Amino acid sequence: MQKTAFIWDLDGTLLDSYEAILSGIEETFGQFVIPYDKEKVREFILKYSVQDLLVQVAEERKLDVEVLNQVRAQSLAEKNAQVVLMPGAREVLAWADETGIQQFVYTHKGDNAFAILRALGLESYFTEILTSKSGFARKPSSEAATYLIDKYQLNPEKTYYIGDRTLDVEFAQNSRIQSINFLESSYEGNHKIQALADIPHIFESK
């Protein structure tokens, strides 16, 4: 019988990192004299992504988006110490590990993700970690999920993408896998949670 698998998002899901991300964007905007409205930026990146924000700003201000990305990445890397775990993250990862659930990461973060997970002592929980540098089309494209399913012979019906945004549910839906998310969704494969500690309860009756 094929086992259950978890594919984890990081920011806002396992990592309480939005304040560090917002601080990094504020510093980046400051370097390029771009007006910064914290709440508007927060709302935008939660609905879309940081990359979408930088692309939009670069187009509006005739800037090189790659330069913006480099400055932001450097600023964010300096804030790794500000990134903490979401409540219950370590406990759920340990529970899944003990239960025999295979765990992966697919994040839009760059390779800084490895440094953060290493610093928090989490890297060993994951069979493979995919970042924005792994070469897959960004969410909600199913490319990354297809790669993991094929490589590790995962059962889509028992594979869950765990995230915190609509984009993450769309990724799961496009990948034809299950979704665990902090948001409500019309996708019938989505399981809404209030906290990470709710995840084991989803599997109590399975």
C-alpha positions in Angstrom: 0.0 0.0 0.0 1.4 3.4 -1.0 2.0 5.7 1.9 0.8 9.2 2.6 3.1 12.1 1.5 3.2 15.7 2.6 4.6 18.5 0.3 5.1 21.6 2.5 5.0 25.3 1.6 7.3 27.3 3.9 6.3 31.0 4.3 3.2 31.4 6.4 2.9 27.6 6.7 5.9 26.1 8.5 7.7 29.4 8.9 6.4 32.5 10.5 8.4 34.7 8.2 6.1 37.4 6.8 7.5 40.1 9.1 11.1 39.3 7.9 9.8 39.3 4.3 8.0 42.6 4.6 11.1 44.1 6.3 13.2 42.9 3.4 10.8 44.4 0.8 10.8 47.7 2.8 14.6 47.9 2.7 14.6 47.0 -1.0 12.0 49.7 -1.8 14.1 52.2 0.3 17.2 51.6 -1.8 15.3 52.4 -5.0 13.2 55.2 -3.5 10.0 53.3 -4.0 7.0 54.3 -1.8 6.2 51.5 0.7 2.8 50.8 2.2 3.2 47.8 4.5 -0.5 46.7 4.6 -0.9 47.1 0.8 2.3 45.1 0.2 1.2 42.4 2.7 -2.2 42.1 1.0 -0.6 41.8 -2.4 2.0 39.2 -1.6 -0.6 37.1 0.2 -2.9 37.2 -2.8 -0.2 36.8 -5.4 3.5 36.5 -4.6 6.6 38.6 -3.8 7.9 37.8 -7.3 4.6 39.2 -8.9 5.1 42.4 -6.7 8.6 42.9 -7.9 7.7 42.3 -11.5 4.9 44.9 -11.3 7.1 47.5 -9.5 10.0 47.0 -12.0 7.6 47.5 -14.9 6.1 50.7 -13.3 9.4 52.2 -12.5 11.5 50.9 -15.5 13.8 48.9 -13.2 15.6 45.6 -13.8 13.5 43.0 -11.9 16.7 40.8 -11.5 18.5 43.6 -9.7 15.4 44.1 -7.4 15.4 40.3 -6.7 19.1 40.3 -5.8 18.8 43.2 -3.4 15.7 41.7 -1.8 17.4 38.2 -1.5 20.4 39.7 0.2 18.3 41.8 2.6 16.1 38.7 3.5 19.1 36.5 4.0 20.4 38.9 6.6 17.0 38.5 8.5 17.1 34.7 8.8 17.4 35.0 12.6 14.0 36.8 12.6 12.3 33.7 11.0 10.6 31.5 13.6 8.5 28.4 13.3 4.7 28.5 13.1 3.1 27.2 16.3 3.0 23.4 16.2 5.3 23.1 13.2 8.0 21.0 14.9 5.5 18.7 16.6 3.6 18.1 13.3 6.8 17.3 11.4 7.9 14.9 14.1 4.4 13.3 14.2 4.4 12.8 10.4 8.0 11.4 10.5 7.0 8.9 13.3 3.9 8.0 11.4 5.9 7.1 8.3 4.6 10.0 6.1 7.2 11.0 3.5 7.8 14.8 3.6 9.0 17.3 1.0 9.1 21.0 0.5 8.1 23.1 -2.5 8.6 26.8 -1.9 9.0 29.9 -4.0 11.8 30.9 -1.6 15.3 30.7 -3.1 18.1 28.6 -1.8 18.0 30.7 1.4 15.3 28.1 2.4 18.1 25.5 3.0 19.9 27.8 5.4 16.8 28.6 7.4 15.7 24.9 7.7 19.2 23.9 8.7 19.3 26.6 11.3 16.0 25.5 12.7 17.0 21.9 12.7 14.3 20.8 10.3 16.2 19.8 7.2 16.4 16.1 8.1 12.6 15.7 8.0 12.5 16.2 4.2 13.3 13.7 1.5 13.8 16.5 -1.0 13.5 20.3 -0.9 12.5 22.2 -4.1 13.0 26.0 -4.2 12.6 28.7 -6.9 16.1 27.7 -8.0 15.0 24.1 -8.8 13.9 25.1 -12.3 10.1 24.4 -12.1 7.4 26.6 -13.3 6.0 28.6 -10.4 2.8 27.7 -8.6 0.0 27.1 -9.5 1.7 25.1 -12.3 1.7 21.4 -11.4 5.3 20.9 -12.7 7.0 20.4 -9.3 4.3 18.1 -8.0 4.5 16.0 -11.2 8.3 15.7 -10.7 7.9 14.5 -7.1 5.1 12.1 -7.8 7.0 10.5 -10.7 10.4 10.4 -8.9 9.1 8.9 -5.6 6.1 7.0 -7.0 3.7 8.9 -4.8 0.0 8.2 -4.8 -1.8 11.5 -5.8 -4.8 10.6 -3.7 -2.6 10.3 -0.6 -0.3 13.3 -1.4 -1.1 16.6 0.3 0.2 20.1 -0.4 0.1 22.1 2.8 -0.1 25.8 2.4 -1.6 29.1 3.5 -2.8 30.8 0.3 -5.3 30.4 -2.5 -2.3 29.9 -4.8 -1.4 26.8 -2.8 -4.9 25.3 -3.1 -4.7 26.0 -6.9 -1.4 24.3 -7.1 -2.8 21.2 -5.3 -5.9 21.2 -7.6 -3.9 21.6 -10.8 -1.6 18.8 -9.6 -4.6 16.6 -8.8 -3.5 16.0 -5.2 -5.1 16.8 -1.9 -4.8 20.2 -0.2 -4.4 21.2 3.5 -4.8 24.9 3.9 -5.6 27.7 6.4 -8.2 29.0 3.9 -11.6 27.8 2.9 -11.9 26.6 -0.7 -14.4 25.3 -3.2 -11.9 22.6 -4.1 -13.3 19.3 -2.8 -9.8 18.0 -2.1 -9.1 20.9 0.3 -9.0 20.3 4.1 -9.2 23.5 6.0 -7.2 23.9 9.3 -7.1 26.6 11.9 -3.6 25.5 13.1 -1.0 23.0 12.2 -1.9 21.0 15.2 -5.2 20.2 13.4 -3.4 18.1 10.8 -3.1 14.8 12.7 -6.9 14.9 13.3 -7.5 14.7 9.5 -6.0 11.3 9.5 -7.5 9.9 12.7 -10.3 8.1 10.8 -8.1 7.0 7.9 
